Amino acid sequence: KKTTVTRIGKDGYPDSIYINAAKIFQGIRTEKSTGRILLQYGHNSESPMMAFKDEHSRRVSYEMAFNALKYQDLLEEMLVDSKVYPCYSIPDELTSLLVVMLYDLQDRKFQKQKLFAEEELVPEVREIGHYLYRYRTKLAAALARCRIKYDALSIDYFVPETISKQEQRTSALPVCFWINTFKISLEDVIRDLEMKGFTKVESVSDFDHYTYAVDQHCHDVLVFPSSLREELLNLDLFADGKLLMQ
């Protein structure tokens, strides 16, 4: 039976991903000094995260949380400038969910979220999703005003310099995958990769796009060029848990 994964798209995500991303963001968000506080986030919730459907869902949840962190200042300013915040029907404990879902809404160009029929619906996600979409025009206008105010060509202008430098360093690093030897052998992985057009080389210095190398010290680790990260994450080998990203 073929493993299915929750696909990334412009239609939004299942409710469980927003809930998990909000819980992650709540734990990593930047604490502001008293004079710079725009939003009240409430206390950390003790309720557990929802179970991840698959490894892809886990990755999307963490990516969404860290993207909300990257653009936290911008998202907060959008909420306040548009007067969408404060909203007295939304408790402080759900502010992290509000910020995470706002990031996703602007990333979808303020398009309506799709409902995923097979997924469990979460009332808090439904409420905040409808609330943000109802005020999408005001939020889009607030984003435009922020970009004009700071003369920003894109929202990347608002990424803190320290995070921007870290991303630049990370994007240049090779991508490493562990082979899940409980599910597949090194030989079968190599055979599968060769069928998909990959070529084995001796070291990272020989990389040329669709190439990979076996780690010299850990023979169950494969190394790929950084430019292939997204393509690799869409391989069946990854979706089926046969390759695990380091």
N, C-alpha and C positions, 0 to 999 in steps of 0.2 A: 504494500500500500504506500502510495507516494505521500510524503510529509507535506502539509500545507503550512504556509506562513502568512502572517498578516502583512499584506502588501502596503508599501508606502505610496501615497498618491496625493492628489490635490483635493480629495474628497473628505479628508479628515481621518480619524482613527477610532477604533473601538473605545468605549468609555473606560475600560480598565487601564488603558495606556495613559489617559489623562490623569486618572486617579494616582497611578504609580509615579508618573512624572511629577505631579504636584507634591507628593510625599518626599521624593528625592530632592526637589527644589527647596522645599521647606527646610531641609537639613543643610543645604549648601549655600543658600542665598546670602548676599552681602548684608551684614548688619550696619545700618546707617547711624551716624551720630545724631543726637537729639535735634539739632537744627536742620538736618537734611531728611528727616523722616517724612515721607509722603503717604505711605500706606501702613496700615496696622495689620500685622500678619497673625496675631494670636499666638497661642502656644503650640509646640510640637504635638501632633496627634499621636496617641498611644495605639490607635487602631493599626493592625498589620496591613502591609501592602497586599493587593490582590495578586493571585497567582499569575505568573507570566504564561501565556499560551505556548510560547516557543522562544527560542533564543533571539529570533528577529524582533519579537515584541519587547523583550528585555532591552535590546540595543536601542530601539526607537524610544522607549521610555526614558532611558538615560540621555539620549541625544536631545530630546525635547527639554528635559530639565536643565541641561547644560546650556542649551540655546537661550532659555529663559534667563539663566544667570548672566550670559554674555550681554544680553540686551535689557537687563533689569532696569537700569536707569531710564532708558527710552520707554519701556513698557509702562513704568510707573508714571512718567510724565504724560504719556498719552491718556492714561486713565483719569488723571486729575484734570488735565487741560480740557478734555472732552466733557468733563463733569459726569462721566459714567461712574466715577468713584468720588465720594462714598455712596454705596448703595445699602440702605439700612435693612434690606431683606436678605442680604448676604453676610453671614457672620464672619468675623475676623479669621476664624479657623479655616475658611474657604478662600482666603485671599490668594494663597499660593496657587490654587486651582484656577482662580480668575486670571492671574498673570500668565500661567502656562497656556491656558486656552486662548488668551489674547495673542500670545506669540504665534500660536498655530493659525489663528484666524487671519492675521496679517500675512503670514507665510502663504496662505491660500488665496491671497489677494482679496480677502473679505468675501469669499464665495461661501455658499451654504454648505454645511457639513452633511455628509451622507450618513444614513443609518445602516449599521451592520446587523442584519437580521439574526445571525447566528450568535451574536454576542449578548452578554447580560447588560441591560440598560441600568445606569446608575442615576437616580433622581437628581443628585447634586450636579452632575455633569450636564444633564438635560437642562436644568434650570439656568445654569451659568451660560451654556451654549446659546440658548434662546435669548438670554439677556444681552450678551455681547452682539449677537447678530442683529438684534432689534436696533442697536445703536451703531451699526457698522459705518454709517455715513459720517457720524460725528467722530468716530475713532479714526477713520481714514483721513478726515480733515485735520485732526490733531497730529497725526503722523506727518502730514504734509507741512504743517506749521513748524514742527520740530526740525524737519530737514531744511526748511527755509531759514529758520532761526540760526542754525549752526552751519549753514552753507554745505550741507551733506549731500553728496551725489547718491549715496545709498545708505542703508542702515548699518553697514559695516563701519561707518564713521564712529558709531557709538560703542563699538567694542573697546573695552579698556586696553591700554597699550600692553600691559603685562600678559593678558590673555592672547592678544594678537601675536605677540612674539612667540608665545608657547605654541600656538597653532602653526606658525611658520616653521618652527623646528620640527614639530610632529609630522607635518605634511611631507617633510623631506626624508623621514625615516622609512626604511623598508618595513613591509607588513609581514608579521610572523603568524603562522598557523600551526597548532598542535594537531597531529594525526590521532584521532580517537581509535586506538588500536583494539578497543573492545568491539568496534563496528567494522573496521576496514584495515587492511594491511598497507604498508608503504608502497608495495608493488602495485596494488590495485589503484591507489591514489595516483601514482605516476601514470598508469595506463589510462585512467580517466582524463587526467590533465592533457596527455598527449593527444587523445581523441578530440579534445576541445581546442587544439592548436597551440598548446604551451610547449616550450622547449626547455629542457634542463641545462643549466650552465654550472660551472664550477664554483663561482663566487659572485657576490653582489657587484663586484667591479665589472662583471660581464653582462649585467642586466641590459636588456634591449626590448622593452615593452613586454610582450607575451613570453616571458621567461621566468624561471624560478630556480632556486638552489636549495639543496639539503643542508641544514645547519651542520657545521663541522664538528660541533661538540654534542649536539642532541640529534640523533638520526631520526627522531620522530617529529622533528620540527622543519617546516618548509618556509622559505623566505621568498617574498615577492616584491617587485617594485611598488613604491607607494602609489603610483598613478593607477594601479589596478584595484585599489581598495574596494570601491563600490561594486565593480564587476565581480570580484571574488565573493562578496557577501550575497550575491544573487545566484551563486552556483548551487546546484543540488547538494553537492558535498557539504556545504555549510548549512543549508536548510535542514538536511538530514542528520546533522550533528556528527558527521564524520570528520570534518575539519573544524577546529575551535580556534577562534582568533585570540592571539596572545594580547 
